[in-house]
């Protein structure tokens, strides 16, 4: 199992809105077969200290990346 990404990791400042949108698309695709749905999840306008937020409770991008890591491990073929 991979180590979770910390919300304050400097690499998170490098993610752009199109990259995060693509990650959200992957989250929707991988989560759908498992009954995980975030239909309203989107890149949020506000940022915290230069980091984009994902609008499902204004979670940092690290939350999105950590969720995707878990889904990738579960759906690994």
N, C-alpha and C positions, 0 to 999 in steps of 0.2 A: 504494500500500500504506500502511496506517495504521502509525503508530509504536507499538511494543509498550508496554503498560502496565507501569510499574515496580512491583515487589511492595511498595514503600513509599509508593506514591501515596496521598495522604490520602483520595481519593474511595472507596477500597476499604473504609474504615471505615463507610461509609453503607449497604453492602449488608446486607440482612436474610436470614435463613435461607430464607424463602419465595422471595425473589428469586433466590438462588443455586440453589435447587432447580429453579426454572423455567429458569434458564440451563443446568443440567445436563440437563434434559429436552431442550432445544434441541440441546445437544451430542450427545446420543444419537440424535436424529432426523436431524441433518445428517451425522453420522459414519457411521451405519449403511450407507447406499448406497456409501460409500467403503471399507467394511470396517473402520472404526475403531469399536471397541467398548470401552466402559468400564462394564460391567454392574454392577460393585461401587462405582462412584463415587458418593459421597454427601457431604453436608455433614458435616464432622467436628466432634466435641465440642470438642477443644482449640482454642484461639485463640492467636495470637502478637500481642502488643501490641494487642489489641482487634480484630484482623482474623480473620475466619472462614477456616477451611482446608477444602479439598476433599480427601476421602480417596481419592486415588489417588497415594499416596506423600506425603500431607500437603502437597500443593501449595497455594500461596496462590491466592486468587480471581483474581489477575492472570493466572495460568497458564490458568485456565479461560477468561477473557475473551480472552486472546491466541489460544488454540486456536479459540475461536468466531469470532474475526475472520478467521483463516485459512480456516476452513471456509466462512464466508459468502462470501469472495472466490472460492473454488473453485466453490461451488455457485450463484453469482450467475446468475440467468436473464436 
